[in-house]
Amino acid sequence: MRIRNRGRAVAGLVLSLALVVTACGGDDGGDTSDTADDSSASGEAAEGGGGGGTGTIPIAGSSTVFPITAIVAEDFAAENEGADATVESTGTGGGFADFFCTGETAVNNASRAIAEDEVELCAENGVENILELQVAIDGMTVLTSPQNDAIAECLNFAEMYALVGPESGEVASWADANAIVGEVGEHASGEEFPDVPLTTTGPGTESGTYDSFIEIALEGIAEEQGVEPGVRPDWQGQNDDNVIVQGLAGNQYSFGWVGYAYFLEVQDQLRAFQVADEEGNCVEPNDETIASGEYPLSRPLFIYVNLDKLDEDYGSALEGFVDYYMGDGGYQAVADAGYVQLTDDAWAEVQAAWEARESNI
């Protein structure tokens, strides 16, 4: 795997929910000196540049993938006069339902794989030539306030289910969750939660991070319990990750989760829990454990491309943009945004899928 470089701060990007990147011409930006070193270390990835064509590329979707794509769009536009992109953060589901599957956007950022009903919706609207490209790996990070010293360092899925799962509607304190933990499992630390108030906050229902957390952490227990998978009925999610972070940092006994990169940007304001795996081993979220899948809340991040858009007026710009994304420019953007890069072999497979230009959905 190539060396990671967090040289670019993405705080300015993640504070915005919509970014319009406009070409500023040849030499005004997009210094690729860092990526040149990465390329020589790998020798397998495509170069980051390339002709970009002209036109405006419409992009929506995941707030988690937004920082990566925003960096790619900014650098691509700087290197390709006449090409620009609009990158809007709508949540994975909102991006598919309202933009990509209606044909309004060419690319959808996604923090989970496209769902069957979304594929059907796309098909109903004539969007059938779709290419899935994995661009990074994320580890959903489970968080509380750094002032919360009442709760142990490690949580398991049973405890998360008791705090925010579909049966936790009457859970108003951490201690209230103990009965549910005892019913579905046990405490990772072996000790019950203390009687301190519980405040929960996390992604909204349009977010892929919301869907992924349910699928990985809650769904299996819910099915064993014979209840519909989901979160507590009083859940009030947020579509802005920065609002989630503020809510978690501002309440001492909070519980919630965001993508790994958002945590890294504000880690001095939050405390991350370790997460217990199936054997009960507590695993810290970091680059190595997320990349290996050892961290139980690891997940892939994607972009989806409507290949039919290659034939539209901005098609040459779209092709150049994805070429750039699949090269060193996109690979470096993953690191700059704070996410975990794919291995060289895995990245080469994604590049091959793009080169083939064939639908894989």
N, C-alpha and C positions, 0 to 999 in steps of 0.2 A: 504494500500500500504506500502511496506517496506521502510525503511529509505534509502535515496540516499547517496552515498558516492563517492565524486569526488577525492578520494585519489590518483588515478593514473593519471599522466599527459599523454595526448595522442599526444602532439605536435610532438614528434618524429615520431609517426605513420602517422599522417596526412601529414607530409612533404614528405612522400614517396608514390609513385604511385604503387609500387609493393613490397610485403613482402614475403620472403621465411622463414617459421618457421620450424626449425628442432628440433627434440627431443634432449634434452640435458640430459635426464636421471633423474630418480627418484626424488632426493631431491634438485636439483639445482635451482628450481624456483617454481612458481605457488603457493605461499602462499595463503591459502584460509581462513585465520583466520577472515578476514572481512566478507566473505560470510557466515561463520558459524553463526555470529550474525544475519545476515539478515534472515537466514533460521529459526532460532528460533522465530523471530518476525512474520514469516508468518505461518510456520507449514504446508504449502500446496504444496510447490514446491519440485521437486525431488532434490536429492543431486547433487553436481556439478561434482563429479569425475566419476569413472567407468572404466572398462577395455577398452583400446583403440585399441587393435589389432595392426597390422603393415601395413605400406604402406604410400604412398604420396597421399594426397587428393587434387585434382585440383579445385580451386575456383576462380571465376571472378565476375564482375558485378559492382554494384553501388559504387561510391566514397563516398556517404553518409553513407552507411552501412559498408564500408570498415573498419573504426576504430573499430567497435564492433567485427566484425569477426576476425580481426587481433589480438585483445586481446584474444579472445576465442582460436584461433589457437596457440598463443604463450603459454598460460597457459596449454592447453590440451597437447601440445607436451612436455612441461616440466614435466608433470605428467605421460606420457605414452611413455616409451622408445621404439623406433622403429616406432613411428607414427609421421608423419609430414604433413604439408600442405603448398601449394603455394596459396597465396591470392593476386590476381591482381585486380587493379582498372581500369575498362574499360568503366564505365558507365553502367547503367541498360540495355539499349537497345543493346549496343555493347556486353555485356555479354551474353544476350539471343541469339542474331543473330550469333555471331561469335564463341561462345564456348559452351554454355549450350545446345542450340537446335541442335548443330552438334554432340553432345555426347562427346565433349572434356573435359567438366568439370562436376563434380558431384553436385556442389552447385552454385547457382547464387544469389549474393546479389542484392536486388532490392528496390528502393525507391518509387516504385509504383507497382500496381498489373500487372501481366503479361497480355499483350494485346491479342486480338483474333488472329491477324495475327501472333503473336509469337507462340501461341498455335498451329496454323496450320503449321508453319514452323517446330516446334519441331516434330509434328506428321509425317510430310513428311520425316523426318530423323529417324523415329522410336523411338523418345523420347516422350512417351505417359504416362508413369507412374510417374507423377509429384505430389509432395506434397508442398503446400504453407503453410509456417509457419510465422506468424507475430511475430517479435521479439522486436519491440519498437515503439514509437511514436515520430515523429519529427514535428517541426514547422518551415516551411521555413521563414527565417528572412529577411525582406526587409531593405536594408542598404544604408547608405551614409557616407561621411566623417564627422568626428566630428567637422570639421571646417565649415561645411555647416549649418549656422544659418539663412539662408534666407528662408528655407522651413519649414512649420509647422510640428509639431510632429506626426501628424496622416495622413495617406493616406487611400483612399478607392479603390475599384477595378476599378472604372471609371477613377481615376487618373492614376493608374498603366497601364490601357489599353491605355490611351492617351500618356504615356511616352514610352512604349515598345510594344504595340499591333500592329496588322497587318496594321493599318491605320496611323502609326506614322512615316512613312518613311521620311517625310519632317520636322519632329520635331528635331530641332538642339539646342533649348534652352528650359528651363522649361516653359517660357511664350508661346512658340509655341504650347504647349500641351493644352492651355486653351480652344481653340476653340473645340477640340475634347471632352474635359471634359464637356463643355456646351452642346454638342450634345448627349452624352450618359449618362449624370448624372449631378453631381454637386461636388464641392469641399468639402471635409470632414470638413475643417476648415471654410468654407464660404468665403474664400479669394482666389483670383486667384494667380497662380504661378508668381513670379517675373521674370524679364528678366535677367537671369543668364545662363551661358552655361550649357549644359547637356552632361554628359558622362555616357554611359550605359555599364555595363558588368555583365555577369552572366554565368550560365552553358551552355555547348554546347549541340548540338542536340541529342547526344547519352546518355545524362544524364537523369535519371528519375526525377531529380529535375527540369529540363527544362520542361519535359512533365507534371509534377504535377502542376507547376506554371501556365502553359497554361490552363490545365483542370479546376483548381480551380478559378483562378483570371481573365482569359481572355476569355475563351471559351464561356461563357454565353452571354457576351456582343457582341462578334464577331458574334454569331448566330443571335442575335437581329438585328445586323447591316447588315446581309446578306453577310458577308465576311467569308473567310476560317479562322478558328482559327489558331493562330500562333503568332510569334513575328515580329518585324519590319524587312523589307527586308534587311537592312544593318547590321543585327545582326551578331556579331562576338563573339560567345560564347567560353568559355574555359572549358576544361575537368579537369583542375587542380584547385581545390577549393582555394588553396593557391595563385594562380595567380589572381583569382577573388578578393580575399581579398586585395591583394596588389594594384590592380587597383582601387578598391573602396576607399581605404585609401589614395591613392596618388593623387586623383582628388577631389577638394573641392566640386564640385556640382554633384557628381556621384549619380547613382542609379543602384541598382542590388540586388541580393539575393543569399543566400547560406543556407545550412542546419543549424539548431540551434546549433549543437555541434561545428561546425567550427566558428560560431560567438562567442560562449562562450570562445573559446581558445584565441581570439584576440579582445575581446570586448573593451579593452582600446584603440584600434586603429580605431574603427568604431562607428557609431551611428545607432541604430536600430529604425526604425519607428514603432509606433503603427499602427494597422490595424483596420479600421472600419468594424463592422459587418453589417448585413442587416438592423438593427435598427439605425445604425449610431453611435453606442457606440464604442469608441476607446479602443482597447484591446492590452495590452503589451504582447510580447512573453515571457513566463516564464514556469517553470515546471508545475505549477498548471493550467494555461490557456490552455497549449498545451495538457495536460493529459485529461482535461475535454472536449476538442473540442471547447471551447469558443473562442480560438484564430482562426480566420478565415482561416489561412493557415496551420492548423494542418493536418497531414497525417500519415498513417501507414507505417512502414518499415518491409520488409520481407526478408527471405531467401527461395529459392526454391531448393528442393532436388530431384534429379533423383533417384527414388527408385530402378530402375534396376541396378544402380551402386553398390547396396549392394551385388550383386552377383559376382562382379569383384574381382580381386586380392587384392585390398585395401579395400574391402567391410567391413571387420571387423573394420578397422580404421575409415571408414566413419560412421559406426553405432555408434562407441564410441564417435566420434567427435560430432555428432548431439545429442547424449545422454548428453554430457557435455554442449552443447549449450542450451539444454532445461532444464538444471538443474540450480543450484545456480551460477555455473561458468558463464553461458551465461547471467543470469539475472543481475549479478553484473557487467559484462562487459558493459552492456547498460548504467549503471550509470557512470562507469569509463570513457566511451567514451563521456559522456555529454548529452546523450539523455534521454528521459522520459520512465520509465519502465511501463509495463502494470500493471493493478491491479492484485491482486492475483487470482481472479476469471477468468479474461481473460487469464492470464498466464496458469492456470490450463487447460483451454480449448485447448490452443495450445499444451501443453504437451500431452493431451489425443489424439490429432490428430496425433502426432508423434508416440505415443505408438500403435495406430491402424495400422500404416504403410500402409495406403490406399490412393490412389490418390484422391485429391479433386479439380482437375482442369479438 
